[in-house]
Amino acid sequence: MSSTSPQINQQATGKTYPSLSVEPMDPQLKTIQPGGGIIINLEMRWGSWRRFWLKTFRRGYVQKMQATRKGDFNPCPHEVLDPRDLKYYENQGGYYWDAEEDPFTYRSQLPFAREGLAELIVLSTLFFGGMACLAALMMNSQPIGFLAVIGWLLVLTLFLCGLEIVWFFRNPRRQIPEGAGVVVSPADGTFDTIEEIAHHEFVGGPAIEIGIFLSIFNVHINRMPVAGKIIKLTYKPGKCLNALRPESTRENERLEIYLQTPGPTNRPMLVQQITGAIARRIVCRLKPGDELPKGAQFGMIKLGSRTVIVFPKEEGLEILAKPGDKLQAGSTILAKYASSPECVTSSTEEADEEA
């Protein structure tokens, strides 16, 4: 589309946006995964054993990591021996390692979501391991008739579930469009809804709200729609309704990310990570004050969900996608403001390399 959707009438605001002050972290956000979960509890227990093993048998490694550690306080409720101990506390500030001194930086370059590696290992092991055990049992016992059909159907089901887990946590590289005023999709999925808001409190005027539905077959990594500074984060516990239902946007658990683009525009925007009936774990590595480039990865929603973006409605704004379109996070252009160049080039994953 070369103009706003038929339901959205262009309206000149003639408004400049003041620079906003960064607000304190929401006290509910004590980890990057505020909803908790079985896997995070397993990782915490494993971390305790790992730290015991390192202090007992790898003291030289522990001393080396302590010598290269930066930061002035421990944000974790446990000791921090290496970067793995900070995984769930990246949004709390404090200790950190520079990329060249972090032996686990490679995990961000894997073709799978860094935030979902533990789930990927545990769930794929369960499904593929269960499939292998059941297949071995079937071949050894050699059942016939109805039992054979049921048994091999279960083997196939476990195999397909394992493939779905691997597919779900994939992290494909993306072409990040360049150009001022370009707003890219913050999520993979289907352009589900578009709505005009007469006055949005954070935007400070008219706004456009676009909803994106993510099925279990979509990539669930979230990316920055624009380059900007994180102004505040708000976590709201709630229900886990089907993400296709309109009321899920209002009633489901969600994490709201308020950001502002650099000057001179200072456009305020809002991105909401919303759970679904299957997805019940929101991950957000951001903290107030962070500055990220367009297309940078900042978190994910695990297993089927919804993402909403709200941005200012201004004269000359073009909505370049329409309901029903399939979107790709970081690469599909949702909208373009009149100040953006006519020629939009792209670069591969520059945002992730800078973030």
N, C-alpha and C positions, 0 to 999 in steps of 0.2 A: 504494500500500500504506500502511496506517496503522500498521504495526509492522514489525519487522525481517523479512527474507525467511524463508520456512519453514525454510531450512537454518541460519538464524542464531538461536540462542536468546538472549534478553536476559539480561544478567548485570550485577548491580550491582557497580561497582568501589569506590564510596565514596572515590575517590582524588582528591586535589588535585594539580595539576601544578606543579612548581617552575619558576621563570623560568630559561631556559637562556641560557648565554653564547654570543655570536656567535663562530664559529670562522673562522680565516683562509681565504682563497680557495684552492681546490684548484689547485695549481701547474700542472696540466694545462690549466686553463681560461685560456688566454692571449688568446682572442678569444671573441666571443659564438657562434661557429660552430666548435667544437673539431674537427670532422671535416674541415675544409678544403673543397676542392672547386674545380671549374673556374671557376665564376662568381666566387668570392671572389678567385681569382688574376687574373681579367680586371679586376675592379674595382680591385685594387691597382695594376695596370699603368696603368689609366686614371687613377687618382688621381695618379700620378707626373706624367703629362702635364698634368693639370688644374692641379696646383700650379705647374708650370713656367709655364703660360699666365697664371695669376693673378699671379704675381710679376713677370712680364715686362710684361703689358699692363693689369693692374688693380691697381696698387699702392695706390691710394686705398682700394679695397675691402678689401685685405689689412690696411691700417693700421686701418681702421674695425673690422674683425672682431677684430683683436688688442686694440683698446682696450676692447671689450665682453666679452672672454673672461674667464671665471672659472677658479678652480682654481690649484693651486700646483705641478703637475708634468705633464709630457707622458707619457701612458700608451701612446703609439703608437711604433712603430719608425721613424716618418717625421715630418716637420713637420706641425703642425696649423694650417692657415690658416682653416678654417671648419668648421662642425659635420659636414659630410660626411666629413671625415677621421677622425672619431671613430666612425663607423658600426659597425665591427666590434670596437671597444674600449670600448664603454659599460660593460662589467662590470669595468673596471680602475680606475675612479675617475679623479682628476686633472682635466684641463681639462673645461670645459662652458660652455654659454651658457644664460642664462635664456630662457624660451620667447618673451618679447616681443622679444628681441634675436636670435632664431634665424630667419633668413629661410627655413628649410626645415621649420618646424613644420607647415606645411600637409600635408606628406607623411603625417603620422600621421592626418590627417582624410580621406584618400582612401578610396574603397570597396575598396581592395586592401591586402593585408598589407604593412606597411612593410618587413619583413624580406625579402620576396620580390619587391620591385619590379625588381631587376636581372634575376632569373630570368624574371619576367613579360615584360620588354622583350626580352630576348635570345631566349627560347624562342618567344614569340608571333611575333616577327619571322621567325625561322627557319621556323616552320610556315606562317604566312600568306604570307610571302614566297615560300616554296617552292611553295605552292599557286598563287599568282598566276603565277609563272614557268611552272609545268607547264601551267596552264590556257591561257596564251598560246601555248605551244608546241603544245598539242593543237589549238587553233583555227587556228593557222597551217599546221600539217602535215596536219590533217584525216585522221588514220588511220581505217581501217575495220576492221570485224570484231573479232577477239579483242584486237588492240592498242588499239582504241578503248575497249573495255570496261575493260581493265586500266588504261589511262591515266586515265580519268575516275574509276575507283575510287580510284586513288592521290590524285587531286585531292580527292575527298571525304574520304579518310582524313586528309590533311594539314589540311583545314578542321576536321574534328572534333577532331583533336589540338590545334589552336590554340584552339578553344573550351574544351576541357578545361583547358588551361593558364590561361586567363582565369578559368574557373569555380573552379579549385583555389585561386588566390591571392586570391579575393574576401574582403572583410572586412565582413560585415554588422553593422549596429548591433544591440545586444542590450538587452533589459530586464533590469536587474540587481536581483534580489529583495533587499529590505531585511529586517532583523530579526536579532537576536542568535541565535546557535546554528544558523543556516541554512548548510548546506554545498551549494554549487552545483557543477555539473560543470566540471572543468578543461578539457574538450575536447568537440568535436562528435564524434558517432559512435554506435556501438551498444553499449549496456550488455552486455558480453560475459561477464564472470565476477564472482562474488562469493564471498569466502572469509573464514572466521573464523580469526583468528590467536590462538592461546592466549596468546602473549607476544611482543610486538614490541619489539625493543631500544630504538628511538628513542622510541616511544610510552610505553614503560615499563610495559606491561600488555597486556590483551586489546585487539585491534584488528580492524577490518573492512577488507578490501582489495577494491576494485572495479576491474575492468579494462575499458577502453573501446577498442574497435577502430575505427580511422579508415580508411575506404576512400579511394580517390583522388577520390571525388566529395564528400567531406566538407570543411568548412572546417577548416584545420589549425592555426589560431591557438590557443595555450594561454592560459588565464586563471586567475587566483587563485581557488581554491575558497572561501576565506574571507579576511577582512582579517587581515593578520599580518606578522610580521617574519621575514626570511630568516635562519635560523640558520647553515646551511652548504650548500654545493653540492658534489656529488661526481660526477665524470665517469668512466665505465667503458667503455673501448673493447671491442668485441666483434664478433659476427657480424651478418649482415643476413638472418636467417631470415624466412620469411613470418610477418607479425604475427598471423595467425590461429592459428599453432601455439603451444600452451601453453609450450613450452620457449623461445620467443622472449623471454618476460619475463625469463628468467634468463640467456640466452646472448647476446642482441643488445646492440649498443652502446646506452648509455642515459646520461641525465643525471638525477641525483636531487636534488630540491629539498626541503630540510628547513626547515620553518617552524613558527612558533608564534603562536597567536592572542593578542590583547591580554588583560591581566588583567581580571577576576579569574580567568577560566577557565584561561588559559595552555595551551590544548590544543595538543599537538604533532601535526603532520601531515606527510605525505610525499607528494610528487607525482613520478612518474617519467615522463620523456619517453623513449620507446623507438623505435628505428628499425625499419623493415620491409625486405622484399625490394626494394621500389622506393624507399622513403624512406631516404636515407642521410645526411641532413643535419639535425642538431638545432641549433636556435637558441634561446639563452636569454640575455636581456639583464640578468639579475639579478646581484647581488653580495651577499655576506654583509652584514647590517646594513640592507639596504633594507626599508622598510615600505610596503606597498601595500594599497589597499582591495580589498574583495571584487569579483571580476569584472574586475580590471585585466589587460590584456594583458601578457605577459612574454616571449613567444617563439612559436615554431612548430616543427613537424616537417614537412619538405618531401617530399610525395608518398607518402602511405599509411603508416600506422604504428600505434602503440599508446600509450595513456596510462593510468597506474595511479595511484590515490589510496589512501592508507592513513590512517585516522583512528581515534581511540579508541572503543572499545565501552563504553558507559556505560548505567546504568539510565535508562530513559525515552527512549533513542535510537530514532528512527523512520527506517527506510529508506523513502523515498518514491518510489523508482524500482525497477524489477525487470528481470531479464535479458531482453534482447530489445527493451527500450525504445530509442527514438531520442533522443539527448541533444543539447542545445545548450550550448556552453561559456558560462558566465557567467549563464545564464538558467534552465536546468533544475535544480530542487532535487533533489539526491541524498538528502540526509538532514537531519534536524532534531533538535537536542538539546532536552531537556525545558525548558531555561531560555529557549528562544526564544518570542517573543510568538505568540499564536494568530493574529493578523492579520498577514499578510505583504504589504507593499506593494512596489512596484517603481519604479525610476527608469531612464531611458534613458541608458546609457553614462556615468553619473556616475563610475564607476570610472576610465574612460579619461581623463576630463577632469581628474581629480585626480592620476593617476599621472604 
